[in-house]
């Protein structure tokens, strides 16, 4: 299997665990936590994508100056 695919699947799995645990810790009711999980996971992935974009932009800017 392609290494990029393996790393993406591992990232998705660990992200789901992190978001699920945070949802259960923040919501007192388990059913509310499970309903909020997809939205929380989407926001987590969007935040990671934004951070990745900013890091790539910074890398491109610094690499082009040096």
Contact map, one row per residue, 1 for C-alpha under 8 A:
111011000000000000000000000000000000000000000000000000000000000000
111111000000000000000000000000000000000000000000000000000000000000
111111100000000000000000000000000000000000000000000000000000000000
011111110000000000000000000000000000000000000000000000000000000000
111111111000000000000000000000000000000000000000000000000000000000
111111111100000000000000000000000000000000000000000000000000000000
001111111110000000000000000000000000000000000000000000000000000000
000111111111000000000000000000000000000000000000000000000000000000
000011111111100000000000000000000000000000000000000000000000000000
000001111111110000000000000000000000000000000000000000000000000000
000000111111111000000000000000000000000000000000000000000000000000
000000011111111100000000000000000000000000000000000000000000000000
000000001111111110000000000000000000000000000000000000000000000000
000000000111111111000000000000000000000000000000000000000000000000
000000000011111111100000000000000000000010010000000000000000000000
000000000001111111110000000000000000000010000000000000000000000000
000000000000111111111000000000000000000000000000000000000000000000
000000000000011111111100000000000000000000000000000000000000000000
000000000000001111111110000000000000100110010000000000000000000000
000000000000000111111111000000001100100000000000000000000000000000
000000000000000011111111100000000000000000000000000000000000000000
000000000000000001111111110000000000000000000000000000000000000000
000000000000000000111111111000001101100100000000000000000000000000
000000000000000000011111111111001100000000000000000000000000000000
000000000000000000001111111100000000000000000000000000000000000000
000000000000000000000111111100001000000000000000000000000000000000
000000000000000000000011111111011000000000000000000000000000000000
000000000000000000000001111111001000000000000000000000000000000000
000000000000000000000001001111111000000000000000000000000000000000
000000000000000000000001001111111100000000000000000000000000000000
000000000000000000000000000011111110000000000000000000000000000000
000000000000000000000000001011111111000000000000000000000000000000
000000000000000000010011011111111111100000000000000000000000000000
000000000000000000010011000001111111110000000000000000000000000000
000000000000000000000000000000111111110000000000000000000000000000
000000000000000000000010000000011111111100000000000000000000000000
000000000000000000110010000000001111111110000000000000000000000000
000000000000000000000000000000000111111111000000000000000000000000
000000000000000000000000000000000001111111100000000000000000000000
000000000000000000100010000000000001111111110000000000000000000000
000000000000001100100000000000000000111111111000000000000000000000
000000000000000000000000000000000000011111111100000000000000000000
000000000000000000000000000000000000001111111110000000000000000000
000000000000001000100000000000000000000111111111000000000000000000
000000000000000000000000000000000000000011111111100000000000000000
000000000000000000000000000000000000000001111111110000000000000000
000000000000000000000000000000000000000000111111111000000000000000
000000000000000000000000000000000000000000011111111100000000000000
000000000000000000000000000000000000000000001111111110000000000000
000000000000000000000000000000000000000000000111111111000000000000
000000000000000000000000000000000000000000000011111111100000000000
000000000000000000000000000000000000000000000001111111110000000000
000000000000000000000000000000000000000000000000111111111000000000
000000000000000000000000000000000000000000000000011111111100000000
000000000000000000000000000000000000000000000000001111111110000000
000000000000000000000000000000000000000000000000000111111111000000
000000000000000000000000000000000000000000000000000011111111100000
000000000000000000000000000000000000000000000000000001111111110000
000000000000000000000000000000000000000000000000000000111111111000
000000000000000000000000000000000000000000000000000000011111111100
000000000000000000000000000000000000000000000000000000001111111110
000000000000000000000000000000000000000000000000000000000111111111
000000000000000000000000000000000000000000000000000000000011111111
000000000000000000000000000000000000000000000000000000000001111111
000000000000000000000000000000000000000000000000000000000000111111
000000000000000000000000000000000000000000000000000000000000011111
